[in-house]
Structure formats: C-alpha cells, structure tokens
Amino acid sequence: MDINKLVENSEAVKTNFEKDEDLRRMREFVAKKLEDYRKTINYMACDAPLQILGLSSAIETALLRHGCNRVNDLFDMDFTEVKGLGPIRIKELRACLDQFFFML
C-alpha cells in the first residue's frame, strides 16, 4: 500500500471516529431524556383519580370515605384499615392496581 493513501485515509478515519463519538453522545442524551420523560409520565399517571382503576363502586366508595382520592394515595397504605374492605375486596383492589402498573 502507498504511504500517501494511508495518510489520506487516516484523516477520513479520524473524521468518521469523531462523527461516531458525536452520534454516541447524542444517543446517550436522547436515551436519558426519554427515561426522564418516562418517569414524569409514570408519576403523572399515579396522580390520576381512583376512577381510572375501574374499581367496583363498593371499593371506590370505601376508599373515598377513607380519604383516598387519587391512585398515589394508595401507596404504602394498609388496606385492612379501610372500613368496608374485606379480604376479597382487597384482593380485587390489588389486582386492579397490578393491572394499572403493568400498563405503565
């Protein structure tokens, strides 16, 4: 191979490498922004009203009387303390919550 061609190709390789690095940085930036966006959307979805869960009226009424108006009110909550929720209704509530979170 001719030494002149190697020198010419080295500049092209350097330019391609720099473009690849720029592209990699842009992909990382976009991936991070999309992850931030996903977290924001998930938070906003959890701030939705209870009605989005499609609960039975008995469960919804019991939760509203207990002071739960939004999905995020249900986090870290002991459902056994909610008057009107027995084991079967708690199981139904948990199933609806699981389905809701699966959709996110």
Secondary structure as UniProt FT lines:
FT   HELIX           3..46
FT   HELIX           50..53
FT   HELIX           57..65
FT   TURN            66..67
FT   HELIX           71..74
FT   TURN            75..76
FT   HELIX           79..81
FT   TURN            83..84
FT   HELIX           87..103
//
